[in-house]
Amino acid sequence: MLNKIVFSMAMIRIVSGGIEIAAALLMLRFNQIEKALLVNSGLALVGPFVLLTTTTIGLVGLADKLSAGKMLWVMAGVSCIFIGILKK
């Protein structure tokens, strides 16, 4: 039997992969650099959202197993990832 939290995380990743494949097919269909860049820019919004969502679900699943101190370290690490991704 699958863990509900693991299943949820995996399903979000499967949907994300489907979006990536659909975007690649759109790029091939449009066959124009400008439109391909537009589609690619849209994907830049999906990636961080998927990361945040799956991480949040995982942390909720671990909340009862982690001490408050360890949870703060995990949250600090995730924050560092987002600062690194979003800073220019």
Biopython code that builds the backbone (N, CA, C, O; Angstrom):
import numpy as np
from Bio.PDB.StructureBuilder import StructureBuilder

atoms = [
    (1, "MET", "N", (0.845, -1.189, 0.000)),
    (1, "MET", "CA", (0.000, 0.000, 0.000)),
    (1, "MET", "C", (0.885, 1.245, 0.000)),
    (1, "MET", "O", (1.835, 1.345, 0.777)),
    (2, "LEU", "N", (0.565, 2.176, -0.868)),
    (2, "LEU", "CA", (1.349, 3.395, -0.975)),
    (2, "LEU", "C", (0.972, 4.392, 0.113)),
    (2, "LEU", "O", (-0.187, 4.517, 0.507)),
    (3, "ASN", "N", (1.985, 5.085, 0.573)),
    (3, "ASN", "CA", (1.780, 6.179, 1.515)),
    (3, "ASN", "C", (1.088, 7.320, 0.763)),
    (3, "ASN", "O", (1.492, 7.660, -0.349)),
    (4, "LYS", "N", (0.051, 7.911, 1.361)),
    (4, "LYS", "CA", (-0.713, 8.982, 0.701)),
    (4, "LYS", "C", (0.162, 10.186, 0.370)),
    (4, "LYS", "O", (0.009, 10.801, -0.686)),
    (5, "ILE", "N", (1.072, 10.515, 1.269)),
    (5, "ILE", "CA", (1.921, 11.689, 1.049)),
    (5, "ILE", "C", (2.889, 11.435, -0.097)),
    (5, "ILE", "O", (3.071, 12.295, -0.958)),
    (6, "VAL", "N", (3.508, 10.266, -0.113)),
    (6, "VAL", "CA", (4.412, 9.922, -1.208)),
    (6, "VAL", "C", (3.645, 9.878, -2.524)),
    (6, "VAL", "O", (4.144, 10.362, -3.540)),
    (7, "PHE", "N", (2.461, 9.319, -2.526)),
    (7, "PHE", "CA", (1.630, 9.263, -3.722)),
    (7, "PHE", "C", (1.308, 10.668, -4.221)),
    (7, "PHE", "O", (1.381, 10.929, -5.422)),
    (8, "SER", "N", (0.953, 11.578, -3.309)),
    (8, "SER", "CA", (0.636, 12.961, -3.687)),
    (8, "SER", "C", (1.844, 13.646, -4.306)),
    (8, "SER", "O", (1.730, 14.329, -5.324)),
    (9, "MET", "N", (3.004, 13.458, -3.681)),
    (9, "MET", "CA", (4.226, 14.068, -4.209)),
    (9, "MET", "C", (4.542, 13.523, -5.603)),
    (9, "MET", "O", (4.908, 14.281, -6.501)),
    (10, "ALA", "N", (4.402, 12.229, -5.777)),
    (10, "ALA", "CA", (4.690, 11.602, -7.067)),
    (10, "ALA", "C", (3.704, 12.075, -8.138)),
    (10, "ALA", "O", (4.104, 12.329, -9.275)),
    (11, "MET", "N", (2.436, 12.193, -7.790)),
    (11, "MET", "CA", (1.434, 12.635, -8.765)),
    (11, "MET", "C", (1.702, 14.066, -9.220)),
    (11, "MET", "O", (1.544, 14.382, -10.400)),
    (12, "ILE", "N", (2.102, 14.921, -8.305)),
    (12, "ILE", "CA", (2.434, 16.303, -8.683)),
    (12, "ILE", "C", (3.603, 16.299, -9.658)),
    (12, "ILE", "O", (3.604, 17.050, -10.633)),
    (13, "ARG", "N", (4.601, 15.453, -9.396)),
    (13, "ARG", "CA", (5.756, 15.359, -10.297)),
    (13, "ARG", "C", (5.355, 14.788, -11.656)),
    (13, "ARG", "O", (5.883, 15.220, -12.681)),
    (14, "ILE", "N", (4.441, 13.836, -11.682)),
    (14, "ILE", "CA", (3.966, 13.279, -12.950)),
    (14, "ILE", "C", (3.231, 14.356, -13.751)),
    (14, "ILE", "O", (3.445, 14.490, -14.955)),
    (15, "VAL", "N", (2.370, 15.117, -13.086)),
    (15, "VAL", "CA", (1.660, 16.212, -13.763)),
    (15, "VAL", "C", (2.664, 17.237, -14.283)),
    (15, "VAL", "O", (2.528, 17.729, -15.403)),
    (16, "SER", "N", (3.662, 17.557, -13.480)),
    (16, "SER", "CA", (4.696, 18.502, -13.887)),
    (16, "SER", "C", (5.436, 17.996, -15.120)),
    (16, "SER", "O", (5.715, 18.764, -16.040)),
    (17, "GLY", "N", (5.752, 16.705, -15.136)),
    (17, "GLY", "CA", (6.409, 16.130, -16.303)),
    (17, "GLY", "C", (5.538, 16.196, -17.538)),
    (17, "GLY", "O", (6.026, 16.439, -18.642)),
    (18, "GLY", "N", (4.246, 15.980, -17.352)),
    (18, "GLY", "CA", (3.308, 16.100, -18.463)),
    (18, "GLY", "C", (3.257, 17.511, -19.021)),
    (18, "GLY", "O", (3.166, 17.711, -20.232)),
    (19, "ILE", "N", (3.316, 18.481, -18.127)),
    (19, "ILE", "CA", (3.333, 19.889, -18.558)),
    (19, "ILE", "C", (4.604, 20.171, -19.350)),
    (19, "ILE", "O", (4.561, 20.865, -20.366)),
    (20, "GLU", "N", (5.732, 19.639, -18.895)),
    (20, "GLU", "CA", (7.007, 19.823, -19.597)),
    (20, "GLU", "C", (6.944, 19.220, -21.001)),
    (20, "GLU", "O", (7.389, 19.840, -21.967)),
    (21, "ILE", "N", (6.393, 18.014, -21.111)),
    (21, "ILE", "CA", (6.282, 17.357, -22.421)),
    (21, "ILE", "C", (5.336, 18.140, -23.332)),
    (21, "ILE", "O", (5.619, 18.324, -24.516)),
    (22, "ALA", "N", (4.218, 18.596, -22.780)),
    (22, "ALA", "CA", (3.270, 19.388, -23.577)),
    (22, "ALA", "C", (3.936, 20.678, -24.069)),
    (22, "ALA", "O", (3.718, 21.099, -25.205)),
    (23, "ALA", "N", (4.741, 21.297, -23.214)),
    (23, "ALA", "CA", (5.431, 22.526, -23.614)),
    (23, "ALA", "C", (6.418, 22.246, -24.746)),
    (23, "ALA", "O", (6.525, 23.031, -25.688)),
    (24, "ALA", "N", (7.136, 21.134, -24.654)),
    (24, "ALA", "CA", (8.075, 20.776, -25.715)),
    (24, "ALA", "C", (7.339, 20.546, -27.034)),
    (24, "ALA", "O", (7.806, 20.966, -28.093)),
    (25, "LEU", "N", (6.196, 19.883, -26.964)),
    (25, "LEU", "CA", (5.406, 19.642, -28.182)),
    (25, "LEU", "C", (4.873, 20.953, -28.768)),
    (25, "LEU", "O", (4.816, 21.117, -29.987)),
    (26, "LEU", "N", (4.482, 21.885, -27.890)),
    (26, "LEU", "CA", (4.032, 23.197, -28.374)),
    (26, "LEU", "C", (5.162, 23.933, -29.086)),
    (26, "LEU", "O", (4.953, 24.557, -30.126)),
    (27, "MET", "N", (6.364, 23.851, -28.509)),
    (27, "MET", "CA", (7.511, 24.508, -29.141)),
    (27, "MET", "C", (7.741, 23.948, -30.543)),
    (27, "MET", "O", (7.993, 24.693, -31.490)),
    (28, "LEU", "N", (7.651, 22.631, -30.659)),
    (28, "LEU", "CA", (7.847, 22.009, -31.969)),
    (28, "LEU", "C", (6.724, 22.387, -32.935)),
    (28, "LEU", "O", (6.966, 22.606, -34.122)),
    (29, "ARG", "N", (5.513, 22.461, -32.428)),
    (29, "ARG", "CA", (4.367, 22.803, -33.284)),
    (29, "ARG", "C", (4.461, 24.241, -33.797)),
    (29, "ARG", "O", (4.224, 24.500, -34.977)),
    (30, "PHE", "N", (4.812, 25.187, -32.895)),
    (30, "PHE", "CA", (4.912, 26.597, -33.293)),
    (30, "PHE", "C", (6.096, 26.817, -34.235)),
    (30, "PHE", "O", (6.003, 27.593, -35.187)),
    (31, "ASN", "N", (7.213, 26.129, -33.964)),
    (31, "ASN", "CA", (8.395, 26.185, -34.820)),
    (31, "ASN", "C", (8.908, 27.610, -35.025)),
    (31, "ASN", "O", (9.408, 27.954, -36.095)),
    (32, "GLN", "N", (8.775, 28.437, -33.976)),
    (32, "GLN", "CA", (9.269, 29.816, -34.009)),
    (32, "GLN", "C", (10.007, 30.088, -32.712)),
    (32, "GLN", "O", (9.539, 29.725, -31.633)),
    (33, "ILE", "N", (11.159, 30.724, -32.821)),
    (33, "ILE", "CA", (11.989, 30.975, -31.645)),
    (33, "ILE", "C", (11.242, 31.831, -30.625)),
    (33, "ILE", "O", (11.282, 31.543, -29.428)),
    (34, "GLU", "N", (10.568, 32.869, -31.082)),
    (34, "GLU", "CA", (9.876, 33.779, -30.168)),
    (34, "GLU", "C", (8.817, 33.046, -29.345)),
    (34, "GLU", "O", (8.716, 33.232, -28.132)),
    (35, "LYS", "N", (8.041, 32.220, -30.019)),
    (35, "LYS", "CA", (6.974, 31.489, -29.332)),
    (35, "LYS", "C", (7.555, 30.409, -28.431)),
    (35, "LYS", "O", (7.016, 30.144, -27.357)),
    (36, "ALA", "N", (8.643, 29.787, -28.854)),
    (36, "ALA", "CA", (9.293, 28.782, -28.014)),
    (36, "ALA", "C", (9.827, 29.417, -26.725)),
    (36, "ALA", "O", (9.738, 28.818, -25.653)),
    (37, "LEU", "N", (10.373, 30.611, -26.831)),
    (37, "LEU", "CA", (10.841, 31.323, -25.636)),
    (37, "LEU", "C", (9.691, 31.689, -24.713)),
    (37, "LEU", "O", (9.825, 31.647, -23.490)),
    (38, "LEU", "N", (8.558, 32.050, -25.307)),
    (38, "LEU", "CA", (7.370, 32.356, -24.511)),
    (38, "LEU", "C", (6.907, 31.130, -23.727)),
    (38, "LEU", "O", (6.602, 31.227, -22.539)),
    (39, "VAL", "N", (6.854, 29.989, -24.391)),
    (39, "VAL", "CA", (6.449, 28.741, -23.732)),
    (39, "VAL", "C", (7.452, 28.392, -22.637)),
    (39, "VAL", "O", (7.067, 27.994, -21.537)),
    (40, "ASN", "N", (8.733, 28.542, -22.943)),
    (40, "ASN", "CA", (9.779, 28.244, -21.970)),
    (40, "ASN", "C", (9.680, 29.156, -20.749)),
    (40, "ASN", "O", (9.922, 28.715, -19.626)),
    (41, "SER", "N", (9.332, 30.404, -20.958)),
    (41, "SER", "CA", (9.167, 31.337, -19.836)),
    (41, "SER", "C", (8.015, 30.917, -18.939)),
    (41, "SER", "O", (8.083, 31.060, -17.718)),
    (42, "GLY", "N", (6.967, 30.403, -19.546)),
    (42, "GLY", "CA", (5.845, 29.896, -18.752)),
    (42, "GLY", "C", (6.267, 28.734, -17.868)),
    (42, "GLY", "O", (5.785, 28.596, -16.744)),
    (43, "LEU", "N", (7.168, 27.898, -18.376)),
    (43, "LEU", "CA", (7.663, 26.774, -17.583)),
    (43, "LEU", "C", (8.475, 27.239, -16.380)),
    (43, "LEU", "O", (8.536, 26.552, -15.360)),
    (44, "ALA", "N", (9.094, 28.401, -16.504)),
    (44, "ALA", "CA", (9.876, 28.933, -15.388)),
    (44, "ALA", "C", (8.990, 29.207, -14.174)),
    (44, "ALA", "O", (9.479, 29.218, -13.045)),
    (45, "LEU", "N", (7.715, 29.424, -14.389)),
    (45, "LEU", "CA", (6.782, 29.632, -13.283)),
    (45, "LEU", "C", (6.342, 28.311, -12.659)),
    (45, "LEU", "O", (6.078, 28.243, -11.459)),
    (46, "VAL", "N", (6.265, 27.269, -13.475)),
    (46, "VAL", "CA", (5.777, 25.973, -13.004)),
    (46, "VAL", "C", (6.796, 25.293, -12.087)),
    (46, "VAL", "O", (6.424, 24.740, -11.052)),
    (47, "GLY", "N", (8.068, 25.331, -12.460)),
    (47, "GLY", "CA", (9.110, 24.621, -11.719)),
    (47, "GLY", "C", (9.172, 24.956, -10.234)),
    (47, "GLY", "O", (9.086, 24.051, -9.404)),
    (48, "PRO", "N", (9.318, 26.235, -9.875)),
    (48, "PRO", "CA", (9.373, 26.584, -8.453)),
    (48, "PRO", "C", (8.082, 26.248, -7.698)),
    (48, "PRO", "O", (8.122, 25.879, -6.524)),
    (49, "PHE", "N", (6.949, 26.376, -8.372)),
    (49, "PHE", "CA", (5.671, 26.037, -7.740)),
    (49, "PHE", "C", (5.615, 24.551, -7.404)),
    (49, "PHE", "O", (5.169, 24.167, -6.322)),
    (50, "VAL", "N", (6.072, 23.718, -8.339)),
    (50, "VAL", "CA", (6.085, 22.269, -8.108)),
    (50, "VAL", "C", (7.046, 21.932, -6.970)),
    (50, "VAL", "O", (6.720, 21.129, -6.097)),
    (51, "LEU", "N", (8.225, 22.544, -6.980)),
    (51, "LEU", "CA", (9.195, 22.312, -5.902)),
    (51, "LEU", "C", (8.604, 22.689, -4.549)),
    (51, "LEU", "O", (8.696, 21.922, -3.592)),
    (52, "LEU", "N", (8.004, 23.858, -4.472)),
    (52, "LEU", "CA", (7.421, 24.319, -3.212)),
    (52, "LEU", "C", (6.288, 23.410, -2.756)),
    (52, "LEU", "O", (6.197, 23.077, -1.574)),
    (53, "THR", "N", (5.433, 23.009, -3.675)),
    (53, "THR", "CA", (4.287, 22.170, -3.329)),
    (53, "THR", "C", (4.720, 20.797, -2.831)),
    (53, "THR", "O", (4.251, 20.334, -1.791)),
    (54, "THR", "N", (5.621, 20.142, -3.574)),
    (54, "THR", "CA", (6.051, 18.805, -3.159)),
    (54, "THR", "C", (6.838, 18.859, -1.852)),
    (54, "THR", "O", (6.702, 17.968, -1.013)),
    (55, "THR", "N", (7.654, 19.888, -1.670)),
    (55, "THR", "CA", (8.402, 20.030, -0.421)),
    (55, "THR", "C", (7.463, 20.263, 0.753)),
    (55, "THR", "O", (7.658, 19.694, 1.827)),
    (56, "THR", "N", (6.456, 21.089, 0.556)),
    (56, "THR", "CA", (5.490, 21.357, 1.612)),
    (56, "THR", "C", (4.738, 20.088, 2.009)),
    (56, "THR", "O", (4.554, 19.813, 3.195)),
    (57, "ILE", "N", (4.308, 19.323, 1.018)),
    (57, "ILE", "CA", (3.605, 18.076, 1.316)),
    (57, "ILE", "C", (4.520, 17.129, 2.091)),
    (57, "ILE", "O", (4.091, 16.504, 3.061)),
    (58, "GLY", "N", (5.773, 17.024, 1.664)),
    (58, "GLY", "CA", (6.729, 16.173, 2.363)),
    (58, "GLY", "C", (6.976, 16.615, 3.786)),
    (58, "GLY", "O", (7.058, 15.786, 4.693)),
    (59, "LEU", "N", (7.093, 17.913, 3.991)),
    (59, "LEU", "CA", (7.325, 18.436, 5.343)),
    (59, "LEU", "C", (6.120, 18.217, 6.247)),
    (59, "LEU", "O", (6.271, 17.936, 7.436)),
    (60, "VAL", "N", (4.940, 18.344, 5.688)),
    (60, "VAL", "CA", (3.734, 18.069, 6.467)),
    (60, "VAL", "C", (3.737, 16.609, 6.912)),
    (60, "VAL", "O", (3.359, 16.292, 8.040)),
    (61, "GLY", "N", (4.165, 15.729, 6.015)),
    (61, "GLY", "CA", (4.228, 14.310, 6.356)),
    (61, "GLY", "C", (5.266, 13.996, 7.413)),
    (61, "GLY", "O", (5.111, 13.043, 8.177)),
    (62, "LEU", "N", (6.326, 14.794, 7.463)),
    (62, "LEU", "CA", (7.394, 14.574, 8.445)),
    (62, "LEU", "C", (7.226, 15.383, 9.723)),
    (62, "LEU", "O", (7.989, 15.206, 10.673)),
    (63, "ALA", "N", (6.257, 16.248, 9.755)),
    (63, "ALA", "CA", (6.119, 17.192, 10.869)),
    (63, "ALA", "C", (6.095, 16.505, 12.226)),
    (63, "ALA", "O", (6.658, 17.026, 13.189)),
    (64, "ASP", "N", (5.464, 15.362, 12.318)),
    (64, "ASP", "CA", (5.379, 14.694, 13.612)),
    (64, "ASP", "C", (6.656, 13.924, 13.953)),
    (64, "ASP", "O", (6.834, 13.509, 15.098)),
    (65, "LYS", "N", (7.549, 13.727, 12.975)),
    (65, "LYS", "CA", (8.772, 12.965, 13.197)),
    (65, "LYS", "C", (10.000, 13.841, 13.405)),
    (65, "LYS", "O", (11.019, 13.365, 13.906)),
    (66, "LEU", "N", (9.918, 15.112, 13.028)),
    (66, "LEU", "CA", (11.059, 16.015, 13.152)),
    (66, "LEU", "C", (10.903, 16.926, 14.358)),
    (66, "LEU", "O", (9.800, 17.361, 14.689)),
    (67, "SER", "N", (12.024, 17.206, 15.005)),
    (67, "SER", "CA", (11.994, 18.177, 16.102)),
    (67, "SER", "C", (11.844, 19.574, 15.511)),
    (67, "SER", "O", (12.035, 19.771, 14.311)),
    (68, "ALA", "N", (11.504, 20.529, 16.348)),
    (68, "ALA", "CA", (11.318, 21.912, 15.886)),
    (68, "ALA", "C", (12.622, 22.454, 15.303)),
    (68, "ALA", "O", (12.602, 23.168, 14.300)),
    (69, "GLY", "N", (13.736, 22.126, 15.915)),
    (69, "GLY", "CA", (15.030, 22.597, 15.427)),
    (69, "GLY", "C", (15.353, 22.066, 14.045)),
    (69, "GLY", "O", (15.813, 22.809, 13.178)),
    (70, "LYS", "N", (15.113, 20.786, 13.840)),
    (70, "LYS", "CA", (15.375, 20.194, 12.524)),
    (70, "LYS", "C", (14.428, 20.762, 11.477)),
    (70, "LYS", "O", (14.827, 20.981, 10.333)),
    (71, "MET", "N", (13.198, 20.999, 11.852)),
    (71, "MET", "CA", (12.236, 21.583, 10.924)),
    (71, "MET", "C", (12.701, 22.982, 10.498)),
    (71, "MET", "O", (12.571, 23.352, 9.331)),
    (72, "LEU", "N", (13.236, 23.748, 11.435)),
    (72, "LEU", "CA", (13.764, 25.076, 11.092)),
    (72, "LEU", "C", (14.928, 24.972, 10.113)),
    (72, "LEU", "O", (15.035, 25.782, 9.193)),
    (73, "TRP", "N", (15.806, 23.981, 10.302)),
    (73, "TRP", "CA", (16.929, 23.781, 9.379)),
    (73, "TRP", "C", (16.422, 23.444, 7.981)),
    (73, "TRP", "O", (16.942, 23.960, 6.992)),
    (74, "VAL", "N", (15.426, 22.594, 7.896)),
    (74, "VAL", "CA", (14.860, 22.227, 6.586)),
    (74, "VAL", "C", (14.246, 23.449, 5.932)),
    (74, "VAL", "O", (14.452, 23.681, 4.740)),
    (75, "MET", "N", (13.495, 24.235, 6.689)),
    (75, "MET", "CA", (12.863, 25.438, 6.143)),
    (75, "MET", "C", (13.921, 26.448, 5.698)),
    (75, "MET", "O", (13.754, 27.115, 4.677)),
    (76, "ALA", "N", (14.998, 26.561, 6.457)),
    (76, "ALA", "CA", (16.092, 27.462, 6.065)),
    (76, "ALA", "C", (16.723, 26.991, 4.758)),
    (76, "ALA", "O", (17.047, 27.806, 3.894)),
    (77, "GLY", "N", (16.897, 25.685, 4.612)),
    (77, "GLY", "CA", (17.461, 25.151, 3.379)),
    (77, "GLY", "C", (16.577, 25.409, 2.174)),
    (77, "GLY", "O", (17.064, 25.793, 1.111)),
    (78, "VAL", "N", (15.286, 25.200, 2.337)),
    (78, "VAL", "CA", (14.341, 25.453, 1.240)),
    (78, "VAL", "C", (14.342, 26.943, 0.901)),
    (78, "VAL", "O", (14.276, 27.315, -0.270)),
    (79, "SER", "N", (14.416, 27.784, 1.912)),
    (79, "SER", "CA", (14.482, 29.231, 1.681)),
    (79, "SER", "C", (15.729, 29.594, 0.874)),
    (79, "SER", "O", (15.667, 30.419, -0.037)),
    (80, "CYS", "N", (16.850, 28.979, 1.211)),
    (80, "CYS", "CA", (18.087, 29.238, 0.470)),
    (80, "CYS", "C", (17.957, 28.821, -0.992)),
    (80, "CYS", "O", (18.462, 29.506, -1.881)),
    (81, "ILE", "N", (17.286, 27.705, -1.241)),
    (81, "ILE", "CA", (17.073, 27.261, -2.621)),
    (81, "ILE", "C", (16.256, 28.307, -3.376)),
    (81, "ILE", "O", (16.593, 28.645, -4.511)),
    (82, "PHE", "N", (15.203, 28.819, -2.773)),
    (82, "PHE", "CA", (14.374, 29.786, -3.456)),
    (82, "PHE", "C", (15.096, 31.117, -3.656)),
    (82, "PHE", "O", (14.934, 31.763, -4.691)),
    (83, "ILE", "N", (15.885, 31.524, -2.678)),
    (83, "ILE", "CA", (16.664, 32.754, -2.846)),
    (83, "ILE", "C", (17.635, 32.588, -4.002)),
    (83, "ILE", "O", (17.809, 33.504, -4.806)),
    (84, "GLY", "N", (18.270, 31.423, -4.090)),
    (84, "GLY", "CA", (19.200, 31.155, -5.179)),
    (84, "GLY", "C", (18.528, 31.119, -6.542)),
    (84, "GLY", "O", (19.103, 31.564, -7.536)),
    (85, "ILE", "N", (17.322, 30.595, -6.588)),
    (85, "ILE", "CA", (16.596, 30.504, -7.862)),
    (85, "ILE", "C", (16.071, 31.863, -8.297)),
    (85, "ILE", "O", (16.146, 32.217, -9.474)),
    (86, "LEU", "N", (15.544, 32.616, -7.355)),
    (86, "LEU", "CA", (14.840, 33.847, -7.708)),
    (86, "LEU", "C", (15.731, 35.086, -7.764)),
    (86, "LEU", "O", (15.329, 36.088, -8.355)),
    (87, "LYS", "N", (16.913, 35.055, -7.176)),
    (87, "LYS", "CA", (17.810, 36.212, -7.215)),
    (87, "LYS", "C", (18.437, 36.326, -8.586)),
    (87, "LYS", "O", (18.764, 35.325, -9.224)),
    (88, "LYS", "N", (18.600, 37.567, -9.032)),
    (88, "LYS", "CA", (19.251, 37.784, -10.344)),
    (88, "LYS", "C", (20.633, 38.301, -10.163)),
    (88, "LYS", "O", (21.335, 38.543, -11.145)),
]
sb = StructureBuilder()
sb.init_structure("model")
sb.init_model(0)
sb.init_chain("A")
sb.init_seg("    ")
for serial, (resi, resn, name, xyz) in enumerate(atoms, 1):
    if name == "N":
        sb.init_residue(resn, " ", resi, " ")
    sb.init_atom(name, np.array(xyz, "f"), 0.0, 1.0, " ", f" {name:<3s}", serial, name[0])
structure = sb.get_structure()
